């Protein structure tokens, strides 16, 4: 069964000025669509064709580079769109807020850790908030289109928040100012969506 490019849950210009309309059009319609199509081509006619993306990624060390790169690109972007909202921003509350305070000392402690992971990821990659096997939270980052679900990840866990720091995610609006893009991201995080992922991951 072929994977399908998910629709954006909001209009292309809905996250402006933090993420501009043109970037969203290219990022979703070209980049994410490209990963989706190449993933489908890589798994067509193999035993991976009937597996979930999570199962594919969990055993990615045994698959081709095409499956690793495009499977990661498909999953990572699908998560990315879903944890942003035009009504985003603010701070998390409830169980997620308490878990963030426990893991990082405060929400500001989390922001500092997550921002550092995003800003210092050399080249292309992602910053993540993950739920580890013991249900605690951690911040990590991965290169290229890798993610913490993969069996090759340095730190494994279930992603509940991810930030794309490939240049295609921000260069039209921010040029080489990645720190400004990272700061802007906090204005569009949908903490309700992140909390739902956190609850499901535990």
Backbone bond lengths (Angstrom), bond angles and torsions (degrees), N, CA, C in turn:
res aa  C-N    CA-C-N  psi(-1)  N-CA   C-N-CA  omega(-1)  CA-C   N-CA-C  phi
1 X - - - 1.465 - - 1.525 109.03 -
2 X 1.304 117.42 123.12 1.456 121.60 -175.88 1.528 111.26 -71.47
3 X 1.328 114.82 145.74 1.463 120.00 174.01 1.522 109.09 -77.37
4 X 1.336 115.85 150.41 1.466 121.63 -174.85 1.524 109.38 -120.58
5 X 1.316 115.10 136.52 1.461 119.99 175.40 1.524 108.86 -61.89
6 X 1.341 118.13 120.03 1.470 118.46 179.54 1.523 111.26 -71.64
7 X 1.317 115.54 145.80 1.458 119.66 174.25 1.526 109.57 -68.92
8 X 1.324 116.62 148.82 1.457 119.62 171.06 1.532 108.87 -67.34
9 X 1.337 117.49 140.15 1.469 119.43 179.40 1.524 113.56 -82.67
10 X 1.320 117.14 12.74 1.463 122.68 -178.95 1.527 107.02 -158.95
11 X 1.322 116.74 169.34 1.460 121.09 179.82 1.532 110.40 -70.76
12 X 1.336 115.82 158.85 1.461 120.09 -178.28 1.535 112.76 -59.71
13 X 1.323 116.24 -29.92 1.471 119.14 -177.49 1.526 112.92 -96.91
14 X 1.326 117.15 6.75 1.470 120.50 -171.19 1.522 113.46 -69.34
15 X 1.330 117.31 -25.18 1.468 120.16 -176.70 1.526 112.53 -96.17
16 X 1.331 117.10 1.59 1.459 120.83 178.16 1.529 110.26 -66.57
17 X 1.323 118.99 148.25 1.467 127.72 5.61 1.539 114.25 -85.71
18 X 1.311 117.16 -1.24 1.468 119.60 -173.25 1.523 111.96 -68.61
19 X 1.351 115.96 -41.84 1.458 122.13 170.92 1.526 106.41 -130.07
20 X 1.313 116.28 121.36 1.460 120.26 -170.08 1.526 112.58 -79.98
21 X 1.333 115.24 161.44 1.460 122.18 -175.23 1.525 112.21 -61.46
22 X 1.330 117.48 -45.15 1.466 120.38 -176.96 1.523 111.25 -62.54
23 X 1.331 116.64 -42.51 1.464 120.20 177.93 1.515 110.59 -61.05
24 X 1.329 117.31 -42.86 1.461 120.14 -179.23 1.529 110.99 -64.68
25 X 1.321 116.88 -39.96 1.466 120.08 179.40 1.528 111.19 -61.82
26 X 1.326 116.27 -46.67 1.468 120.71 -178.77 1.523 110.85 -71.42
27 X 1.325 116.32 -43.03 1.464 121.42 -175.17 1.529 111.23 -63.55
28 X 1.320 116.35 -46.49 1.458 120.74 -179.08 1.529 111.14 -80.01
29 X 1.310 116.96 -50.86 1.457 121.11 -171.38 1.523 114.59 -75.15
30 X 1.326 116.76 -27.85 1.465 120.91 -178.88 1.534 111.49 -105.60
31 X 1.322 116.69 -60.33 1.469 120.04 -174.52 1.534 112.29 -67.28
32 X 1.329 116.89 -55.00 1.471 119.28 -177.95 1.526 110.59 -65.38
33 X 1.306 116.30 -39.71 1.457 119.85 177.52 1.525 111.10 -62.03
34 X 1.326 116.07 -38.01 1.453 120.24 178.33 1.519 112.43 -64.91
35 X 1.325 117.41 -43.83 1.466 120.73 176.92 1.524 110.80 -61.01
36 X 1.331 115.80 -40.39 1.468 120.17 -178.72 1.532 111.02 -63.18
37 X 1.310 115.53 -48.55 1.465 119.49 -178.56 1.528 111.75 -64.99
38 X 1.323 117.03 -40.77 1.467 120.24 -179.10 1.526 111.55 -71.05
39 X 1.326 117.79 -32.70 1.466 120.65 174.11 1.520 109.75 -62.86
40 X 1.316 116.34 -48.27 1.470 119.88 179.57 1.527 111.51 -58.56
41 X 1.322 116.68 -40.38 1.462 120.22 179.03 1.526 110.99 -66.32
42 X 1.343 116.53 -36.15 1.464 120.77 -177.03 1.528 112.84 -71.45
43 X 1.328 117.75 -28.70 1.468 120.40 -175.90 1.526 112.75 -102.89
44 X 1.317 116.74 -7.41 1.471 119.50 -177.02 1.531 110.54 -59.27
45 X 1.323 115.54 129.52 1.455 120.88 178.07 1.511 115.42 78.00
46 X 1.355 117.34 7.47 1.465 121.09 178.32 1.523 109.87 -111.20
47 X 1.336 116.04 173.73 1.466 119.56 179.22 1.528 112.02 -73.11
48 X 1.332 117.74 -5.16 1.466 120.95 177.66 1.527 111.93 -82.43
49 X 1.316 116.13 -14.56 1.463 120.16 -172.80 1.527 112.99 -62.78
50 X 1.328 117.39 -25.20 1.462 120.81 -178.80 1.527 113.11 -103.02
51 X 1.334 117.47 6.87 1.464 120.54 -177.97 1.522 111.30 -95.58
52 X 1.333 115.38 155.78 1.460 120.45 174.21 1.522 108.94 -71.74
53 X 1.319 116.11 159.41 1.464 119.35 179.03 1.528 110.27 -63.21
54 X 1.334 116.83 -34.30 1.467 119.47 179.27 1.523 111.21 -64.82
55 X 1.326 117.23 -41.29 1.466 120.60 178.49 1.527 111.00 -66.82
56 X 1.301 116.80 -39.45 1.464 120.39 178.00 1.525 110.45 -60.84
57 X 1.323 116.62 -46.58 1.459 120.69 -177.27 1.522 112.22 -68.97
58 X 1.324 117.28 -32.53 1.467 120.71 -178.83 1.523 112.09 -62.87
59 X 1.337 116.98 -26.37 1.459 121.18 179.47 1.509 112.40 -116.14
60 X 1.327 116.96 30.93 1.460 120.93 -169.08 1.529 113.16 -66.79
61 X 1.319 117.57 -22.06 1.473 119.64 -180.00 1.526 111.59 -62.73
62 X 1.332 116.50 -21.35 1.454 120.10 179.69 1.513 114.14 -95.46
63 X 1.336 117.02 5.35 1.452 121.07 -176.20 1.528 110.97 -112.42
64 X 1.302 116.00 173.37 1.465 121.50 -178.52 1.524 111.62 -72.41
65 X 1.330 114.49 164.83 1.454 119.15 175.16 1.511 112.05 -61.93
66 X 1.327 116.54 -32.38 1.456 119.91 178.00 1.509 112.64 -64.09
67 X 1.333 116.25 -39.48 1.463 120.38 177.24 1.529 109.88 -68.88
68 X 1.318 116.94 -43.31 1.469 120.71 -179.39 1.530 111.21 -61.80
69 X 1.322 117.00 -51.77 1.465 120.20 -174.55 1.520 112.29 -70.16
70 X 1.312 116.93 -44.96 1.462 119.82 -176.09 1.522 112.48 -81.84
71 X 1.341 116.96 -31.89 1.454 119.70 172.89 1.511 111.37 -64.24
72 X 1.331 115.74 -43.00 1.459 119.71 175.78 1.512 111.63 -63.56
73 X 1.329 116.46 -43.75 1.461 119.76 179.42 1.511 112.56 -61.98
74 X 1.336 116.12 -39.22 1.465 119.61 177.85 1.526 111.01 -64.66
75 X 1.340 117.42 -50.37 1.464 121.44 -177.25 1.527 111.07 -65.83
76 X 1.318 116.72 -48.26 1.463 120.89 -173.40 1.525 111.52 -60.35
77 X 1.320 116.41 -45.28 1.458 118.89 -179.15 1.522 111.84 -70.60
78 X 1.331 117.11 -35.31 1.472 119.64 177.24 1.522 110.47 -59.75
79 X 1.328 116.77 -40.32 1.463 120.67 176.51 1.524 110.64 -68.47
80 X 1.325 115.99 -44.82 1.465 122.10 -175.80 1.523 112.11 -53.99
81 X 1.337 117.03 -50.24 1.478 119.15 -179.30 1.526 111.11 -61.83
82 X 1.326 116.63 -34.72 1.466 120.67 -171.66 1.520 113.67 -77.31
83 X 1.326 118.12 -16.18 1.473 119.77 -178.03 1.526 111.25 -103.76
84 X 1.338 116.32 14.89 1.459 120.77 174.96 1.520 109.67 -120.81
85 X 1.332 115.51 154.54 1.456 121.02 -179.28 1.523 109.31 -157.73
86 X 1.349 117.48 147.91 1.463 119.79 173.49 1.530 112.15 -61.01
87 X 1.330 116.36 -22.68 1.469 120.92 179.34 1.525 111.03 -99.50
88 X 1.334 116.32 19.74 1.456 120.89 -176.61 1.518 112.94 -77.07
89 X 1.330 113.60 -170.41 1.453 120.29 -177.42 1.515 111.10 98.40
90 X 1.316 116.21 -168.71 1.451 120.88 -178.84 1.522 111.77 76.30
91 X 1.310 115.26 -154.56 1.456 121.05 -177.47 1.527 109.89 -131.07
92 X 1.325 117.24 150.92 1.461 120.33 178.42 1.523 110.87 -74.62
93 X 1.324 115.72 153.87 1.465 121.15 178.63 1.524 108.83 -130.28
94 X 1.314 117.21 -171.60 1.458 121.75 175.58 1.515 113.17 62.42
95 X 1.323 116.44 -147.41 1.461 121.27 -176.68 1.522 112.13 -61.50
96 X 1.331 117.11 -39.40 1.464 119.99 -179.92 1.524 110.55 -65.76
97 X 1.317 117.08 -45.03 1.456 120.23 178.60 1.519 111.92 -59.70
98 X 1.328 115.55 -41.60 1.476 119.95 179.07 1.520 111.03 -66.11
99 X 1.336 116.79 -39.50 1.468 120.31 179.92 1.526 111.15 -67.47
100 X 1.332 117.01 -36.96 1.462 121.01 176.79 1.524 110.24 -65.10
101 X 1.334 116.90 -44.29 1.464 120.23 177.92 1.528 111.34 -60.83
102 X 1.326 116.56 -40.20 1.460 120.82 -179.50 1.527 111.47 -66.52
103 X 1.328 115.99 -41.76 1.467 120.13 -175.38 1.527 113.00 -78.34
104 X 1.340 116.59 -34.76 1.467 119.60 -171.33 1.527 113.92 -120.88
105 X 1.330 117.39 0.74 1.454 120.48 179.05 1.509 113.87 89.70
106 X 1.316 117.16 -32.20 1.460 123.17 -179.70 1.528 108.21 -173.29
107 X 1.319 115.93 169.88 1.460 119.04 175.53 1.520 110.51 -64.22
108 X 1.328 116.69 -38.57 1.464 119.46 177.41 1.529 111.10 -62.83
109 X 1.323 116.90 -35.28 1.453 120.15 175.90 1.514 111.73 -63.31
110 X 1.326 115.61 -40.19 1.460 119.95 175.63 1.525 110.85 -64.04
111 X 1.331 117.19 -47.04 1.461 120.24 -179.47 1.521 111.26 -56.93
112 X 1.314 115.89 -41.71 1.467 119.87 179.84 1.525 110.88 -63.93
113 X 1.334 116.92 -44.57 1.462 121.23 -178.17 1.527 110.85 -66.90
114 X 1.321 116.68 -45.21 1.465 120.83 -178.35 1.529 110.54 -66.80
115 X 1.322 116.13 -43.29 1.462 120.13 179.79 1.524 110.87 -63.13
116 X 1.321 116.82 -40.41 1.465 120.41 178.95 1.524 110.92 -63.81
117 X 1.337 116.54 -40.98 1.470 119.93 178.90 1.524 110.79 -62.86
118 X 1.329 116.59 -39.03 1.468 121.01 -178.98 1.528 111.77 -72.91
119 X 1.317 116.38 -41.50 1.462 120.21 -176.32 1.524 112.69 -73.05
120 X 1.328 117.36 -32.55 1.463 120.46 -173.33 1.520 113.45 -97.10
121 X 1.333 119.05 -2.53 1.467 121.07 174.57 1.531 107.75 -63.90
122 X 1.325 116.50 113.09 1.454 120.43 -177.19 1.527 110.32 -70.74
123 X 1.335 115.69 133.94 1.455 119.37 179.54 1.516 111.02 69.43
124 X 1.323 115.76 -139.17 1.459 121.34 -176.08 1.521 111.26 -96.12
125 X 1.321 116.70 147.90 1.458 120.05 177.68 1.506 112.59 165.96
126 X 1.327 114.91 -157.63 1.461 122.08 -173.55 1.523 110.39 -140.43
127 X 1.334 115.70 150.68 1.465 122.81 167.11 1.521 107.82 -108.40
128 X 1.339 115.88 143.79 1.467 120.83 -172.96 1.520 112.22 -134.90
129 X 1.329 115.26 148.15 1.462 123.15 159.70 1.511 105.48 -108.12
130 X 1.334 116.80 122.96 1.461 120.73 -174.48 1.522 111.00 -124.16
131 X 1.331 114.13 156.03 1.454 122.09 170.39 1.526 107.32 -101.10
132 X 1.321 116.52 120.19 1.459 121.19 -178.36 1.535 110.41 -83.65
133 X 1.310 116.19 175.69 1.464 121.54 -174.95 1.529 112.29 -60.56
134 X 1.341 116.87 -27.86 1.466 120.33 -179.88 1.529 112.12 -91.74
135 X 1.330 117.42 14.26 1.472 125.51 178.81 1.528 113.90 72.81
136 X 1.330 118.02 5.71 1.463 120.04 175.78 1.521 109.61 -84.09
137 X 1.318 115.99 163.70 1.453 122.36 -179.46 1.522 111.07 -100.19
138 X 1.321 115.95 150.07 1.460 121.61 175.17 1.515 108.77 -149.32
139 X 1.320 115.82 154.14 1.463 122.60 172.51 1.518 107.87 -104.64
140 X 1.326 115.63 135.89 1.455 120.78 178.06 1.519 108.46 -147.69
141 X 1.318 116.35 175.23 1.463 120.39 174.44 1.515 108.96 -143.19
142 X 1.332 115.52 157.59 1.453 121.76 -178.80 1.520 109.39 -135.58
143 X 1.343 117.39 152.79 1.464 120.02 177.80 1.518 111.92 -82.87
144 X 1.313 115.22 157.30 1.466 122.72 171.40 1.530 110.83 53.79
145 X 1.343 119.19 -127.27 1.462 121.26 177.96 1.539 111.10 -107.76
146 X 1.321 117.53 21.68 1.464 120.04 173.54 1.528 109.60 -69.24
147 X 1.333 116.13 162.37 1.464 120.81 174.64 1.534 109.99 -152.41
148 X 1.325 117.11 169.36 1.464 120.47 -174.23 1.522 115.58 -71.19
149 X 1.330 118.61 -7.18 1.467 120.09 173.61 1.525 111.54 -75.16
150 X 1.317 116.73 -21.74 1.460 120.98 -172.70 1.527 111.94 -74.20
151 X 1.324 115.61 144.59 1.466 119.41 -179.32 1.522 112.53 -73.75
152 X 1.327 117.21 -1.34 1.466 120.52 176.42 1.534 111.33 -102.68
153 X 1.332 118.34 0.30 1.465 121.78 -177.53 1.529 110.90 -70.71
154 X 1.323 116.03 142.80 1.465 120.90 177.34 1.521 111.01 -63.35
155 X 1.313 116.73 -40.70 1.472 121.55 177.39 1.519 107.53 -129.04
156 X 1.325 115.45 118.66 1.458 120.23 -174.57 1.522 111.35 -97.51
157 X 1.302 115.65 152.53 1.451 121.99 178.46 1.517 109.12 171.71
158 X 1.321 115.82 -178.81 1.462 121.84 178.87 1.524 109.22 -98.05
159 X 1.326 118.52 117.35 1.467 120.48 179.91 1.526 111.73 -67.74
160 X 1.320 115.97 134.72 1.469 120.48 173.51 1.530 111.29 -118.66
161 X 1.337 116.27 -14.36 1.468 121.89 176.63 1.517 106.82 -150.13
162 X 1.326 116.38 135.54 1.454 120.14 178.25 1.512 110.84 -141.54
163 X 1.332 115.69 145.42 1.462 121.50 177.32 1.517 108.93 -125.98
164 X 1.319 115.84 123.10 1.455 123.38 178.28 1.529 109.12 -77.45
165 X 1.332 117.87 119.40 1.459 120.30 176.69 1.530 112.02 -114.23
166 X 1.343 116.75 21.97 1.458 119.74 165.49 1.532 107.64 -65.01
167 X 1.324 116.85 147.71 1.462 118.82 -179.46 1.530 112.48 -61.06
168 X 1.345 117.47 -29.14 1.470 118.04 -179.64 1.528 111.86 -63.99
169 X 1.328 117.40 -17.11 1.459 121.00 -178.71 1.525 113.11 -79.95
170 X 1.342 116.65 -17.11 1.467 117.21 -172.86 1.525 115.86 -146.28
171 X 1.335 117.90 -8.26 1.465 118.21 -166.33 1.525 114.21 -67.73
172 X 1.319 118.65 -32.82 1.464 120.33 -179.70 1.524 111.79 -60.83
173 X 1.323 116.54 -36.22 1.464 121.77 -175.44 1.523 112.63 -97.99
174 X 1.331 116.66 -36.78 1.469 120.10 -172.13 1.529 113.91 -112.44
175 X 1.335 118.17 -4.56 1.451 122.25 -176.13 1.545 109.92 50.24
176 X 1.326 117.84 -123.54 1.472 119.92 -177.66 1.521 113.17 -92.06
177 X 1.334 117.54 12.92 1.467 121.03 -175.88 1.529 110.61 -92.04
178 X 1.303 116.36 64.02 1.463 119.77 -179.43 1.530 112.17 -56.49
179 X 1.338 120.39 -41.42 1.471 118.99 179.09 1.529 113.80 -56.56
180 X 1.334 117.67 -35.61 1.468 120.12 178.11 1.530 110.88 -66.42
181 X 1.317 116.39 -40.35 1.473 121.60 177.05 1.525 110.79 -63.75
182 X 1.326 116.63 -42.53 1.474 120.65 179.23 1.531 109.64 -62.04
183 X 1.310 117.17 -43.99 1.466 120.73 178.63 1.520 111.46 -62.65
184 X 1.335 116.53 -40.90 1.461 120.66 -178.72 1.524 111.92 -65.53
185 X 1.326 116.45 -31.39 1.466 121.05 -178.36 1.526 112.11 -56.28
186 X 1.327 117.17 -34.86 1.464 119.96 -178.20 1.523 112.64 -65.80
187 X 1.327 117.40 -16.60 1.470 121.18 177.12 1.516 113.30 -79.64
188 X 1.336 117.41 -12.33 1.466 119.85 -176.19 1.532 112.78 -122.27
189 X 1.334 118.17 3.81 1.470 119.54 178.27 1.527 109.61 -66.63
190 X 1.322 115.76 128.36 1.461 122.78 176.60 1.536 107.44 -91.46
191 X 1.315 116.62 94.92 1.466 120.23 -173.93 1.526 112.41 -68.98
192 X 1.328 117.67 -25.07 1.469 119.74 174.49 1.523 110.35 -64.92
193 X 1.333 116.81 -41.48 1.461 121.04 178.39 1.528 110.88 -66.59
194 X 1.326 116.39 -40.11 1.465 120.47 178.75 1.530 109.81 -65.42
195 X 1.334 116.60 -40.86 1.463 121.15 179.26 1.515 111.19 -63.19
196 X 1.332 117.57 -38.11 1.468 121.17 178.22 1.519 110.01 -65.63
197 X 1.323 117.74 -40.03 1.468 120.87 176.85 1.522 110.59 -66.09
198 X 1.320 116.42 -39.40 1.465 121.01 178.36 1.530 110.98 -61.54
199 X 1.334 116.39 -45.54 1.469 120.57 179.59 1.521 111.12 -62.74
200 X 1.330 116.99 -39.80 1.462 121.02 -179.35 1.516 112.49 -70.88
201 X 1.319 116.26 -29.27 1.470 120.55 -175.82 1.520 112.93 -79.34
202 X 1.315 117.18 -22.90 1.471 120.46 -175.78 1.530 111.64 -73.89
